[in-house]
Amino acid sequence: MSVKLGVPSKGRLMEKTFEWFGARGIQLGRAGSEREYAGFVDGIENVELVLLSAGEIPRELAAGRIHLGVTGTDLIREKLALWNTSVTQLAELGFGHADLILAVPQAWVDVCTLDDLDAASAAFRTHHGFRLRVATKYHRLVRDFLRDNGVADYQLVDSQGATEGTVKNETAEAIADITSTGDTLRANHLKLLDDGLILRSQATLFRSQTAGLTDAERGTMNRLISKLELS
Amino acid sequence: MTNRAAIQIEAARLRAAFEAQGAVVVEPPVLQSAETLLDLYGEDIRARAYVTSDALRGEQMLRPDFTVPVVEMHMAHGAEPARYTYAGEVFRRQEDDANRDNEYTQVGYEIFERTAPDASDAEVFALFYDTLKPLGLRAATGDIGILTAAVEGLNTTERRKHALMRHIWRPARFRALIDRFSARADVPSSRVALLQNPDPMANAVPVIGLRGPDEILGRINALREDHAADPISAREVELIDAILAVRGTCAEALPQLSEIATQMQAISPAVDRLAQRLAAIEARGIDPGALEFEATYGRTQMEYYDGFVFGFYAADRPELPAIASGGRYDALTRRLGQGREIPAVGGVIRPGLVLELGGLS
């Protein structure tokens, strides 16, 4: 049997991951056509490449169906409760930087901090009869963050895409989303709260704590880890 | 893990005992309106309750406790005064501690009674105290009503009092507000800039979303008023801190609070109520001097309690949650009563934990 390595199945994350491993003497690649989700691994024996959606990698690691996986810290924290009891962080890969942030309309000159947001939420609820809506797909991370910071009278509304547009469309009053540059925020007349950084995320190599290893696989894992200079 | 059948038998036994005290048995549904619970507790309840949904009724929650449905039921068609008992499972999402149960049985006793609240407080407490006596538990008590009375009585603006009341159950935020309103905390630079700007809305940024210019301007005016208002005095902050620091036996706490009340008249009625409650507990044959009292007890988890609060703990099993807990929730009946209200107090026992500690016989 082999050590299974989960890698995002498309886009820049996949390419950068291939480059990162390549720079350490392990060539990863997709086999066959562009459409086929099968991969190859050169430079080490008995490691199998598993191409997956980045969003599914946390679940597969926690379930022990893959031994290693590359995904964003944001996805690990959002999807796994007590994440550090099911996976171990091996290396930050230095790309895929994204910050999960909380943003409000630029026109809200009275709201610059979480303290302001909390007060504005209370007034909004009185005025409109419902709780101020924060659009996000990171429900757990945002809820924990707002609770820890004592913000009340808000509600989370699910937004799986085009989150920055929800305020203009009046389906939310504020947003919590991943931003890498801030350009999209500005283009949508939104601003980051001064203390609105929820999490800094980047592509990270994780090891499953639940995936079992045979003696042979353990040997492979040790060779891989030393080749990647992680030990 | 104690056998589920044994827990059900113990629950039935406890409920029958409460029924024998004159309580009417009620059976609230397991599925509760998510909207009601979200309106009460805010988004945080999603981290503690299981949400499910269907296309017809929308979001529903598996009941995280019985208090809300019992209050709703009483407010809709209950006779007064009323005593209720129930036994059944509650469901609590656990995301941080795998050792905590996400489904467990509670047996409850609730009193809706307008007269003599102290006697009702004592009735519930004594019933639980006597029931649990064989387990030799530690009894903790508190009274959120003293802190709320202190906040209501502060010599400051209504707006500040309202903000503090809103965060009574969030100690860190409450502290941050006290620091800000008493000018102990630095004003953030963004706030300073806003207050110094004669026309902060003069920029060319388009206003998007539902929160309109009137609301933004309204808050700027509120901030200006707040800035112009005198800070809460250091003396009053000291007294609030003194209340928060009260802990000890009830015999020790009462004189401490009475002493604070001589300098802060606003809490006198609440302290008198505490004294009357202790007398009512004593009249039921329990020495209140031996009960623990902590002014901040119940402040972090029990957000619908607004007066007397209590919990029973196994001293030699600190990892266990409260074996029983309860308190007064007058404000909850107001929130759910659609214009009506009634003083109410009650509590729950967890028969599963009772059995884990060896049972009551």
Interface residues (C-beta under 8 A of the other chain):
Chain A: A81 L82 P105 Q106 A107 W108 V109 D110 V111 C112 T113 D115 D116 D118 A119 A120 A122 A123 F124 H127 H128 R131 L132 H139 R140 R143 D144 L146 R147 N149 G150 A152 D153 Y154 Q155 L156 V167 K168 E170 A172 E173 H189 D194
Chain B: L38 D39 G42 E43 D44 R46 A47 E95 D96 A98 A163 R166 H167 R170 A172 R173 A176 R180 P188 S190 R191 L194 P200 M201 N203 V205 P206 V207 I208 G209 L210 R211 P213 E215 I216 G218 R219 I220 A222 L223
